[in-house]
Amino acid sequence: MQQRKPLAGILALALLSTTLIAPCAQAELSAEIKTALATSKYVYIASTRKDGSLGKPAEIWFLYHQGAVYVGTPPTSWRARRIKAGRPPAKIWVGKADGPSFMATGAIVGEPAVQQAMLEAYAKKYADGWSRFEEKFRSGFKDGTRVL
């Protein structure tokens, strides 16, 4: 069985479903997507390249919290760099690379309460692998190498 691992980091791209990062134009997510977000372990995110096309979807751990999808990634990842460059649109597939999907808008956010919620949720949701990454996430929030 293939070992899945998160991208090192916590630049939680708030890929929100109804507010900060919303399905485009604040559209409501379908019941199928909401259920998938509540039960899936992974999302696959493709961010927007300079030419407007979507990059290759990347599998990543995520937190679905108060209508938003938060993911952790290093500030140097393409996902983060594209948001910083003013290209926040992304497509998110839930559960598997060909699972239900929606268009979203990414943002880099710094919310300590969400950071804590992510740490707590990851400890439960990703119990098998969390011990290998927990310190990187915790120290990254403190030293800025991981952002939410």
CORQUISUL-V755018 format. One record per run of one state. SS is the DSSP state (H for helix, E for strand, - for the rest). FROM is the first residue (numbers start at 0). TO is the last residue. If there is no record, write none. Layout:
SS|FROM|TO  SS|FROM|TO
This chain:
-|0|11  E|12|15  -|16|21  E|22|22  H|23|25  E|26|26  -|27|29  H|30|38  -|39|40  E|41|47  -|48|52  E|53|53  -|54|56  E|57|64  -|65|66  E|67|70  -|71|76  H|77|83  -|84|87  E|88|93  -|94|99  E|100|104  -|105|106  E|107|107  -|108|110  H|111|124  -|125|125  H|126|142  -|143|147
